[in-house]
Structures are given as C-alpha cells and as structure tokens.
Amino acid sequence: MKIKDIINVLESVAPPALQESYDNAGLLTGNREEKCTGILCTLDSTESVIEEAIAQKCNLVIAHHPVIFRGLKRITGKNYVERTIIKAIKHDIAIYAIHTNLDNILTGVNGKMADRLGLINRQILLPKNAVLKKLYTFVPQSHAEKLRQALWDAGAGYIGNYSECSFNTEGTGTFKGGANTTPFVGEKDKLHYEKEMKIEVIFPGWLQSRIIPALISAHPYEEPAFDIIALDNQHAGVGSGLTGSLPEPMEEKAFLNLIKQKFDLQVIRHTPLTGRPIQKVSLCGGSGSFLIPNVLGANSDIYITADIKYHEFFDADGKIVLADIGHFESEQFTIELLYDILVEKFPTFAVLKTAVNTNPLVYFA
C-alpha cells in the first residue's frame, strides 16, 4: 500500500476542492509514492506526535490542522512548526492535513459533534455556492439510457436527496465526417441528420475528472459534443456549520450538562440563558463566530462552537445561547472520525489514534 492510496480514500470523502481559500490542506511533507508502513491519526501535528509516529513505525500522520498554515521562508527550528517539519523530514514521515474540506461536509467534523449530541434532521448551516456544474451532451436516442447510467455511476445527477436526475430533450443533430473519420452513423464526407437526445445533468465540480471519461467511454461517437457550465447554485450537502434537532426539547441547564458530559468539558463559556427549552441546535467545530448571523437566521436555540470573542457574545441579544466549548474540545473527536474512515477501508492495516494530547490550553480549577 502506498501513501497515495490512503490519500485517495480521504479525498474521496472530503475533496480538496472543498477547502477554504485561506487553508493549506493536503500533503505537507513526504512522497505520495512511498510505501506506507502505518497511519497515525491526530488533531495537530506536533513534535511529540512525530516522535510517537517514529516509535510506532508509522510513516504517515493524518492531521486535521495543517502544521504549515502560512508561508515559511526559513526552516531553522526556531518554533514548533519548523521543528516538527525538520523532525518529520529527517525521519521520512509524511504529514497529510485534512482541514476545512473535512469541516465542510455533512458527515465530517460537525457531523461527529452532532453524533455526540444525538441530533436528528441535520442540515448544513451555510451551504457553499459555485461548487456545482452542469453538463450538456448529445447522443443518439438509442444510446441515451446507457450514457445517462454512466454519468450517474460517475457521480452526476444528484440534487439534494434525489439521485439519477436529468433533463432530456429530443432533437436533430447534424454532422459531416472528414476523410480521416469513422462515423458511428452516416457516411464520411456526407452531411448526416441524426435523431438525438440532449441530456442535462448537474454534478459537483470536483468530480469532473471522473464525469468526462465516463461520458467519452459510454458515448458511441468518435467526437462527443458536450458543454460544461459553472453554476452559482448552493450545494445543500457541503458548507459551514450544521443545524439539527434534539429528539425531545431539553431544559437549558440540562442540555449544557449534556454538552459537558459528551465533550468531557471542565467549563463552558456561554451567554445568559433565555429561559426557553433547547431543541434546535446549531454547531461548528473550531472557530465558528463568523456563522452567528446564520445561526440567528435559522432560529436555533443554542449555538455550540469555539473562539468566540468578547464583543461577539453580545450578538446573542437574548435570542439564543452562544456556547464556547473550546477549539480542541469541539474538534477532539475528529481523530476518531479519521480512524473510522480509514479502518473501514483498510481493516487489516495499521491505523492508530494518537495518545498525545495536543491541546495547548489547560484549565486551573
């Protein structure tokens, strides 16, 4: 098994195209073509984690946070980032980060948080737009069904919870093959009229490298005609944050105690309680204060996230409880998420969860 085989699995779950523009997810050190000796899953790549990988004979560290986030002009070991990179390279340890692309899928970081709280009826809080594309193609009516199926098998045709979606229009196509052609229908050097079907399907942009080969393989023409256009539509299945519901309403303090229990918290920073029961819950792992306006628009009863600044707490305005549970604390179960994804695909391979607590904060009680 090569490192690229593990990366391919991760990127099929959380495509790199879904990371935010400021992010630096992907392979940060190492060679994709190297044989993988073992995988260590972690939230952060630190010197201690790299030392653990060396001791466990794992030459691939899968981390949520990219240890290289901003540009490095020198690598001299003056801080933990540079020391971590030096140690990883010196010991042939590959570091792969799967960050905001894992945040931005419904079953990712936020989905794992929702699992802990038992939320149902889950939806993306702020869906991404401009990630969908539309394909138009033209095919003889006799081959339309085969081509549609090939496109669906490649991942096209999903709209929300509906699959195998397409629009089909009958029409007449014309073409004249040149001297070096072998037309599927008609004769070379002679204008031909063919009853064709125009097929339209929507697909996520990151699947284009699969969609086009599937089209070409299933299409009977030597030169299939097709158009691809970018759409500004939102993709309901990807984006920031998550909103769900508790099966039954809970009293506010009881729900805060549930959060403390499920996330093993010593403290929760929160705004004053509203006196209303909690049922609709919004959450976002990591720094999620940018979503407060969306949470208020969703009429949620509580918003669970991290890194809320002093003045941002005022935005609750008595309408909602804002609960800051800590950055590490909100994302800690991402390690388990990564482990589960990889073990399901590689059940007999060495996949480990770090034993290093990388939380940089401690609480004095």
Secondary structure, DSSP 8 states (H G I E B T S, - for coil): -BHHHHHHHHHHHS-GGGS-TT---EEEES-TTSB---EEEESS--HHHHHHHHHTT--EEEESS-S--S--S--SSSSHHHHHHHHHHHTT-EEEE--HHHHTBTTSHHHHHHHHHT-EEEEEEEEEES-EEEEEEEEEGGGHHHHHHHHHHTT---BTTB-S--EEEEEEEEE---TT---SSS-TTS-EEEEEEEEEEEEEGGGHHHHHHHHHHH--SSS--EEEEE---EEEEEEEEEEEEEEEEE-HHHHHHHHHHHTT-S--EE----SS-EEEEEEEEEE-GGGHHHHHHTT-SEEEEE---HHHHGGGTTTSEEEE--HHHHHTTHHHHHHHHHHHH-TTS-EEE------------
